[in-house]
Every structure is written in structure tokens, then in C-alpha cells.
Amino acid sequence: MSKPRKHDSSKITRPPESYEPWESHNRIPLPVIWIALALGIWGTAMLFEDQTSYTVAQSAREAGEVMAHDAPEGGEALFLANCSTCHQPNGAGVRLAVPPLEGSEFAKAGPEVVARIMLRGIDGPIRVKGFTYDGHMPSFAAALSDSEIAEVAGFVAARFGGNAAELAPGAVAGLRGAAAGKDSWQGGAELATLVADLPPQPAMRAGSEADIDPAISDLIFAGKGDVWACTSCHGGLGQGVENTPRLAGLSGGYLAGQLRDFRDGARYNEHMAFVAKGLSDPEIDGLARYYAGLRVASTAAPSLGGDLARGEEIALHGDWPRGIPACFSCHGPSGFGVAPDFPALAAQQPAYIASQLAAWAGGHRNNSPLGLMDQISAAMSEGDRRAVADYLATLPAVPAVGPDAIAQLEGSDDGQ
Amino acid sequence: MNRYLPLVVVALGILAFATLMLVIAPGIQMAQRSVPEGLRPYSEQEQRGRDQYVSLGCVYCHSQQPRAPEQAPDGERGWGRPSVAGDYVYDRPHQLGTMRTGPDILNVGARLPSESWHLTHLYQPRAIFDWSIMPAYPYLFEEKPEAAPGDTVVVLPEGFGPASGVVIARPEALDLTAYLLSLDRTYPVPEDALRDDGYARKEDGL
């Protein structure tokens, strides 16, 4: 190619040495102007579109804040939002599981008693309207403000106990001070000191907390030769963080089942497979027993920007047109969990819940009984999964939490 | 060359305009925002670890910028809330990264808070994930016949450690781990935070 051209150029007369190339003043070609103009318009449009995105996101955030701050108003709305998942909207409770409020001796005793119970929660056997219940009521001290507790207590006493006494938010502040640093009420036996004329209450069972096996304790706090300590990821009290789940208070059967699934490969997670592959059956049972008995305050808070109202809707009622049943229909009222197959969801870390739902939907986790969660998760949109996870994080931890655990947890914040 | 002056003037003008819009204006915008309350400066050890992070080129595979749900499902991946400008106040040079060959690690200290996990993983990622393509960093560690007091022994499954003796973390590995554990931007976002809201759309049915 280049050779003939060289040959040609020799024939052309060379310009003089002093020649400076120049170009006459030509107009910019029209297409170039059009392209520049189009780019400019496109850029401006993008700028405005970006502004729309900002407005949408900002209004969504503000709506979320409004919802979080002054969500339900009035005692009834607060009752429906916080209490009715267990005690039922009509206050009838759940037979043999959750004591009724309707006509209960404690509601009749007035709003002050109700507020005191709400501030500390109950742990242990209690006799209400002739039946004995042995469950856990979480403390609402952290979840509700003084005025909210006053409103709910007033509503419960008036509606279910027929006791129309008023309770001022200032009085709740006093009760809160009195309840500070105290463990949950030890069943009906301790509550009998609060309410006069109670029918005989069952005795509190003796503390049966067996000392934890030193071998298990080593496993939890120090790890073995080739595995990490449980606490190094799940936190000193099994409270979990981000997508490391909260273990405290999950049922022993569920925990042991999951550990076996990790070990056998039925549930796939590299970290847990690494840890579980060396565990013997007695070790798994010991670990499950330890974490099932732990009581730790909730450290979860909504963090995924989910729509809390939508999350509550799904948790309480589901979305049947899409094939999503209510979470609580299997996982128990208020997400307490139903042993052994349905783990507690209340106070679970939102990032963990969302990632597990995504894992089921995507087929990465498939050890759910009958494949239930696979179908449910797949039916949920990405926004729904975040909404549910965030809503569950707002629920109080179950079982109720003692002040020791809270103190330990607050102390451990700096240590980590 | 003729018309030298207008050419230079226009070129400098374009440069000045770009600097104004891409450097000065965002700088002013960011300087007005408060530093998030939950964010603390890196400690000396964490800063040394950060220098390790930079020199090892971690940024070529790991980003440090979780995105909003409209942009990517990072929340569901467990990578944390979308980051805001204030999260990077102490990051010089920033390590935002563009590649996600590995996961985003702006919140790795929150989601993987275990020091011994990180040491195992840095020594040999395949000990945990048999499919991992992350390089191993054995030169941050040393093999010893026996651990001396004060040594940090790396937890290793059978077959990944030396035939005899133990693997000890060098200070470099401990610094890097300290830096990784300090990566925790899970504190609440300040009110006036500068966010990236791109692609936010009104959801259906709202």
C-alpha cells in the first residue's frame, strides 16, 4: 500500500518550505450541531429525572418516619398494634397458651397494674380466670413511651376490666423508675403481691438452670482447635448482628435441626458447614440447649428501608391473592415461634431475615419442612421481603428479658 | 497554527467548568454535611491495616459502597444499608472500588465480626469456601513449631495448615483484620446525609 503512494508523492510538486497549512473558516456541519443539541437536551432531562428520584426517595423516607414516630394513635390502635397478636383483638387470648384479658383479674385491678405488668413482662406460671398459663410476656418498657403505655393500660383496664380509672403519663414515668433494674414478674406468685384478692396462684417453679457443660462452654466462647467460637460471630449473648442471626431464645429443636442440616449439607452455608462438620450429636444438643435458654434484649432495628405498614400487614394477615400466608399463622402469635419447626421471628436481625427469604426464593436454602418457605418467599416481592424483615425487627424479643442480660449487652458494646 | 488564543481560552474554559461542576460544587455540597455520629476515625492499628488494604489492591475486587434497593439487592445480600457521603469522611484515599468480583465490604466488620474467621479466610479462603477465587495471603502469616505467648494462632481445618506446627498471624495480618473489623457503617444515617437516590421510583400500589 505504502510503496505506490510514495511513488505517487514524488510526482506531486512539493509546496515551498515556508508553507503553513491553514483552513478557511468553515461552518460547523449541521449534523454535529444537532448531535450536540440532542446531548444537551438528554443531559438536562437526566438531571430532572434524577431530581424526581430524589423527591420520591425523600418523601418515602419522610412517610416512613411519620409512620415510625406517631404510628397508631389512641389506646385501641396501640393495643391492636402491640397486644392483639397474642391476646387477640377481642382480648379473649388463646386457649391454654395466652391468658385472656377480657374479664381477667389483672385488667379489673386497674390501669396501674396493667402498666406495671407491661413495663416488666411476665415469666412463669400464672392463673387467670380459672386456667393456668405458663408462657412469657415480653417487656414493653423499651418499645413504648410513657404516654403510650398509659394509653394502652387505660384502654385495657377500661375495655376488658371495666375499670375506668385514669392513668397519667407522669405516673407511668414513676412506675418505670420503680421497675427499672428489675427482672420480669415471676409468674402469678409475684403478681399476687401487687393485686389484692387474686385467686390462688401456682407456685413459681424452682430455678432449673443447670450449669452449662464446660466442654460446650468452651465451644461457645473459645472455639475448638479448628473452629471459631460461636460468640465471635453471633455475639457474646447470641444476639446476632446484620446477617448473622440472633440465636438467643430460638427453640432448641430448631437450633439442633439446623446444626445437623449444616453438618449434613442439607442447609448450605460455608461458614456454618465449616463449624458444624466437627460437631457431635451431644455437642449439638448442648449448644441448642444453651442458646434456647438465653434471654437477651432485642438488638434488631429496622435497617432495610422496608415499608413497616406493609410488613405488619403481611406478618399479621398475609397477602392471599399472591399466595403469601400470614407469618404468624405458623410462627406463632407475635412471631414467638412454634417449636420445633417454626423458629421465633420476633427481634430477629432484619438483614438475616431478608437474606434468608431471598435464599429460599432463589433456591439456595431448601431445608424448610414441606418446602413451605420456598413457595412463600418466591411469592414475595423484593420490597415485601424487606418490609417483613424490618417489621419483625420492631417486635420485642421473646422470651422476656432480664435486666442482667441488658446490662451485659450494653457493657459488651464497647468490647466488640 | 492560527487562532491559538481562542483555542486555549475555550479549552481552559471547558476545564474550569468541569472542575467547578465535578470537583468544587460536590466538595462544597459534602463539606456542608455533618459527620455521622456513629462514625469514629480509624485507630493507628486500623490505619496501618488500611494501608495494607490499599497496598494489597483489595479495591480491585471489593467495592465499599452498598447500593440502595432500587439499584441493587445489596440489603438482601446482607451488605448493609446504602452508604452516604458522610460514611467516607475518614477514608483517604477512598476505596470505593468499581469491581464486585468479591462482595462489597463496607460493613464486613458488622456482618463478620469474628477476628479468627478473618485470619482463617486471609490465610486460605478455600478453607471456608471451596469455590472462592480470592487469592490467599500466606505471607501475612508465619509457620512456627509452637505458639509463643501472645501469638495469635490461626484456626485451620485439617489439610490446610502445615504438616506440623501452627500458623501465627504476623502484625500485618492483625492490622488488616483490625481494619476489616472497623468497617461497620450500620449506625443510623444523619438527617442531612447526602444520599444517592438514583432510580428511586414510586412503587406500584402506593
Chai-1 contact restraints between the chains, C-beta under 6 A:
chainA,res_idxA,chainB,res_idxB,connection_type,confidence,min_distance_angstrom,max_distance_angstrom,comment,restraint_id
A,S53,B,D197,contact,1.0,0.0,6.0,A-B,restraint_1
A,S53,B,G198,contact,1.0,0.0,6.0,A-B,restraint_2
A,S53,B,A200,contact,1.0,0.0,6.0,A-B,restraint_3
A,Y54,B,D197,contact,1.0,0.0,6.0,A-B,restraint_4
A,V56,B,A200,contact,1.0,0.0,6.0,A-B,restraint_5
A,V56,B,K202,contact,1.0,0.0,6.0,A-B,restraint_6
A,A57,B,D197,contact,1.0,0.0,6.0,A-B,restraint_7
A,A57,B,A200,contact,1.0,0.0,6.0,A-B,restraint_8
A,D226,B,V155,contact,1.0,0.0,6.0,A-B,restraint_9
A,D226,B,P157,contact,1.0,0.0,6.0,A-B,restraint_10
A,W228,B,S114,contact,1.0,0.0,6.0,A-B,restraint_11
A,W228,B,S116,contact,1.0,0.0,6.0,A-B,restraint_12
A,W228,B,W117,contact,1.0,0.0,6.0,A-B,restraint_13
A,W228,B,V155,contact,1.0,0.0,6.0,A-B,restraint_14
A,S232,B,S114,contact,1.0,0.0,6.0,A-B,restraint_15
A,S232,B,S116,contact,1.0,0.0,6.0,A-B,restraint_16
A,C233,B,S114,contact,1.0,0.0,6.0,A-B,restraint_17
A,V241,B,A110,contact,1.0,0.0,6.0,A-B,restraint_18
A,E242,B,A110,contact,1.0,0.0,6.0,A-B,restraint_19
A,E242,B,R111,contact,1.0,0.0,6.0,A-B,restraint_20
A,N243,B,G78,contact,1.0,0.0,6.0,A-B,restraint_21
A,N243,B,R111,contact,1.0,0.0,6.0,A-B,restraint_22
A,E270,B,I128,contact,1.0,0.0,6.0,A-B,restraint_23
A,E270,B,F129,contact,1.0,0.0,6.0,A-B,restraint_24
A,F274,B,I128,contact,1.0,0.0,6.0,A-B,restraint_25
A,S303,B,R81,contact,1.0,0.0,6.0,A-B,restraint_26
A,L304,B,G75,contact,1.0,0.0,6.0,A-B,restraint_27
A,A351,B,G78,contact,1.0,0.0,6.0,A-B,restraint_28
A,A354,B,E76,contact,1.0,0.0,6.0,A-B,restraint_29
A,S355,B,E76,contact,1.0,0.0,6.0,A-B,restraint_30
A,S355,B,G78,contact,1.0,0.0,6.0,A-B,restraint_31
A,A358,B,E76,contact,1.0,0.0,6.0,A-B,restraint_32
